Amino acid sequence: MNSIFEYTLSALSLLVPQTEELYSISAIPNPIVVGERTALSWKTPIGANLLLDWVAMYKSGLSDRDYIEYKIINFRGGDTDFVPPDPGIYDFRYFKHFTYDRKAISPPLTVVPIIFDLTKIKNYPPLGNSVVAFGDSLTKGKGASPGQDFPSELSRETGISIVNAGVIGDQTGDVLLRLDRDVLSLNPQWVIVFLTGNDFLDRVPVSVTTTNLSTIIH
């Protein structure tokens, strides 16, 4: 009799929704430079009571009570931004009903120190969320079938929209002339620079290529 009862309880337990594992939280981009913002997003079980649920930023390894900053999730639409204050390893945690009942923790977020003068960068801090692939024929996708260029492939793999700003035949000097129009005007958060092939083929002096690249990056 006991074995039948235990079997029935076991079977019934399979019918009970296991909501614990349906909470998740993540931050992108990762890694970032200190002072940049990271977009935090979360998923919760369908029908869950989210009243006064909250998310918080931590230095990894610290207790749940040692948060740096927190935000109530209500009316945020499933995402919000945080700006880690210092270099280091961070994580983000999801809690229920303004208590320390933690439901999820994010993968580690790496924040690296500033390695150059950000005041000299034209679009820092970035005002938009777009990603731009800036380059020559390798970026444009010369010889590839439509939709098979690397920005399109990368966009499909990551789920992130990427603007293809490649032009066939461009040298680093050419892209400088369209930097404002094709990149800075979009206020991108990230720019993928894929250049120098045509400089090499056309025997542009290395010193010129290096100077152009430095100007583009800054």
C-alpha positions as CSV (number, residue, x, y, z in Angstrom):
1,M,0.0,0.0,0.0
2,N,2.8,2.4,0.9
3,S,4.6,1.8,-2.4
4,I,1.4,2.6,-4.3
5,F,0.9,5.8,-2.3
6,E,4.5,6.9,-2.8
7,Y,4.3,6.2,-6.6
8,T,1.1,8.3,-6.8
9,L,2.8,11.2,-5.0
10,S,5.8,10.9,-7.3
11,A,3.6,11.0,-10.4
12,L,1.6,13.9,-9.1
13,S,4.8,15.9,-8.4
14,L,5.6,15.7,-12.1
15,L,2.4,17.6,-12.8
16,V,3.3,20.5,-10.5
17,P,5.0,23.3,-12.5
18,Q,8.7,23.7,-11.5
19,T,8.9,27.4,-11.5
20,E,12.2,27.8,-9.7
21,E,14.2,27.0,-12.8
22,L,12.2,29.4,-15.0
23,Y,13.7,32.5,-13.5
24,S,16.8,33.7,-15.4
25,I,18.8,36.9,-15.6
26,S,21.6,38.1,-17.9
27,A,23.6,41.2,-18.8
28,I,24.9,42.3,-22.2
29,P,27.3,43.4,-23.5
30,N,30.0,41.5,-21.6
31,P,32.8,42.5,-21.1
32,I,32.5,46.3,-20.8
33,V,34.8,49.2,-20.0
34,V,34.4,50.9,-16.6
35,G,31.8,53.7,-17.0
36,E,29.8,51.9,-19.7
37,R,26.3,50.6,-19.1
38,T,25.2,47.1,-19.4
39,A,21.7,46.1,-20.3
40,L,20.1,43.7,-17.7
41,S,17.3,41.5,-18.8
42,W,15.3,38.7,-17.0
43,K,12.7,36.1,-17.6
44,T,10.0,34.9,-15.2
45,P,7.5,32.1,-15.1
46,I,4.2,32.8,-16.9
47,G,1.6,33.9,-14.4
48,A,4.1,34.5,-11.6
49,N,3.3,37.3,-9.1
50,L,6.0,39.9,-9.7
51,L,4.8,42.5,-7.2
52,L,7.9,44.2,-5.7
53,D,10.3,41.7,-7.3
54,W,13.7,43.4,-7.6
55,V,17.1,43.0,-9.3
56,A,20.5,44.1,-7.9
57,M,24.1,44.5,-8.9
58,Y,26.9,42.9,-6.9
59,K,30.6,42.4,-6.8
60,S,30.9,38.7,-7.3
61,G,31.3,36.7,-4.2
62,L,29.5,39.1,-1.9
63,S,26.4,38.2,0.1
64,D,22.9,39.0,-1.1
65,R,22.7,41.9,1.4
66,D,25.8,43.6,0.0
67,Y,24.3,44.9,-3.2
68,I,25.7,48.0,-5.0
69,E,22.5,49.1,-6.5
70,Y,19.0,47.7,-6.9
71,K,15.9,48.3,-8.9
72,I,12.2,47.2,-8.6
73,I,11.3,45.4,-11.8
74,N,7.6,46.5,-12.0
75,F,6.8,48.6,-15.1
76,R,10.3,48.1,-16.5
77,G,9.3,45.7,-19.3
78,G,11.8,43.0,-18.6
79,D,15.0,45.0,-18.8
80,T,16.9,47.9,-17.3
81,D,20.5,49.4,-17.4
82,F,23.2,49.4,-14.7
83,V,26.6,51.1,-14.8
84,P,29.3,49.2,-12.7
85,P,31.4,51.8,-10.9
86,D,34.8,50.1,-10.9
87,P,36.8,47.4,-12.7
88,G,36.2,43.9,-11.5
89,I,33.8,40.9,-11.7
90,Y,30.1,41.6,-11.1
91,D,26.9,39.6,-11.1
92,F,23.2,40.4,-11.0
93,R,20.6,38.7,-8.9
94,Y,16.8,38.4,-9.0
95,F,14.7,38.5,-5.8
96,K,11.1,38.1,-4.9
97,H,8.7,40.5,-3.2
98,F,11.3,42.9,-1.8
99,T,12.8,40.1,0.3
100,Y,16.1,38.2,-0.1
101,D,14.4,35.2,-1.6
102,R,16.8,34.9,-4.6
103,K,15.5,33.1,-7.7
104,A,18.3,33.7,-10.2
105,I,21.9,34.9,-10.6
106,S,23.5,36.1,-13.8
107,P,26.8,34.8,-15.4
108,P,29.8,36.9,-14.3
109,L,30.1,40.3,-15.9
110,T,33.7,41.5,-16.5
111,V,34.4,45.3,-16.2
112,V,37.9,46.3,-17.5
113,P,39.7,49.5,-16.7
114,I,40.0,52.4,-19.1
115,I,43.2,52.1,-21.1
116,F,43.0,55.5,-23.0
117,D,41.6,58.9,-22.6
118,L,37.8,58.6,-23.2
119,T,37.4,62.4,-23.6
120,K,39.1,62.0,-27.0
121,I,36.5,59.5,-28.3
122,K,33.9,61.3,-30.3
123,N,30.9,59.2,-29.4
124,Y,31.7,58.3,-25.8
125,P,29.6,57.6,-23.9
126,P,27.5,56.0,-26.7
127,L,24.0,57.4,-26.9
128,G,22.4,54.5,-28.9
129,N,22.2,50.7,-28.8
130,S,23.1,49.9,-32.4
131,V,26.0,47.7,-33.6
132,V,27.8,48.7,-36.8
133,A,30.2,46.6,-38.8
134,F,32.5,49.1,-40.5
135,G,34.9,47.8,-43.2
136,D,35.6,46.9,-46.8
137,S,34.5,44.1,-49.2
138,L,35.0,41.4,-46.5
139,T,32.4,43.3,-44.4
140,K,30.1,44.1,-47.3
141,G,30.2,40.4,-48.3
142,K,31.7,40.5,-51.8
143,G,31.3,37.1,-53.4
144,A,28.8,35.9,-50.8
145,S,25.2,35.1,-51.4
146,P,22.7,37.7,-50.2
147,G,22.3,37.5,-46.4
148,Q,25.5,35.4,-46.1
149,D,27.9,38.3,-45.3
150,F,29.6,38.1,-41.9
151,P,27.5,40.8,-40.2
152,S,24.3,39.0,-41.2
153,E,25.7,35.7,-40.0
154,L,26.8,37.2,-36.8
155,S,23.4,38.9,-36.3
156,R,21.6,35.5,-36.7
157,E,24.0,33.8,-34.3
158,T,23.6,36.5,-31.6
159,G,20.1,37.7,-32.2
160,I,21.5,41.3,-32.3
161,S,20.7,43.6,-35.2
162,I,24.0,44.7,-37.0
163,V,24.2,47.5,-39.5
164,N,26.5,46.5,-42.5
165,A,28.6,49.6,-43.3
166,G,31.1,47.8,-45.6
167,V,32.1,49.3,-48.9
168,I,33.9,47.2,-51.5
169,G,37.5,48.5,-52.2
170,D,37.8,50.9,-49.3
171,Q,41.1,51.6,-47.8
172,T,41.4,53.1,-44.3
173,G,41.7,56.5,-45.8
174,D,38.4,56.1,-47.7
175,V,36.5,55.0,-44.6
176,L,37.7,58.1,-42.7
177,L,35.7,60.2,-45.2
178,R,32.4,58.4,-44.4
179,L,33.0,57.8,-40.7
180,D,30.6,60.5,-39.5
181,R,27.9,59.5,-42.1
182,D,28.0,55.8,-41.7
183,V,29.0,55.3,-38.1
184,L,28.9,58.3,-35.8
185,S,25.5,59.5,-37.0
186,L,24.0,56.2,-35.8
187,N,25.3,56.7,-32.2
188,P,26.4,53.1,-32.0
189,Q,27.2,51.3,-28.8
190,W,29.5,48.9,-30.5
191,V,31.5,49.1,-33.8
192,I,33.2,46.2,-35.4
193,V,36.2,47.4,-37.5
194,F,37.4,45.1,-40.2
195,L,39.9,46.9,-42.4
196,T,43.5,47.1,-43.9
197,G,43.2,44.4,-46.5
198,N,43.1,47.0,-49.4
199,D,45.8,49.1,-47.7
200,F,48.1,46.0,-48.0
201,L,47.1,45.2,-51.5
202,D,47.6,48.8,-52.7
203,R,50.8,49.1,-50.7
204,V,49.7,51.9,-48.5
205,P,52.6,52.8,-46.1
206,V,52.1,51.0,-42.7
207,S,52.5,54.3,-40.9
208,V,49.6,55.8,-42.8
209,T,47.4,52.8,-42.2
210,T,48.3,52.8,-38.5
211,T,47.5,56.6,-38.2
212,N,44.1,56.1,-40.0
213,L,43.2,53.2,-37.8
214,S,44.0,55.2,-34.7
215,T,41.8,58.0,-35.9
216,I,38.9,55.6,-36.7
217,I,39.1,54.0,-33.3
218,H,39.2,57.2,-31.4
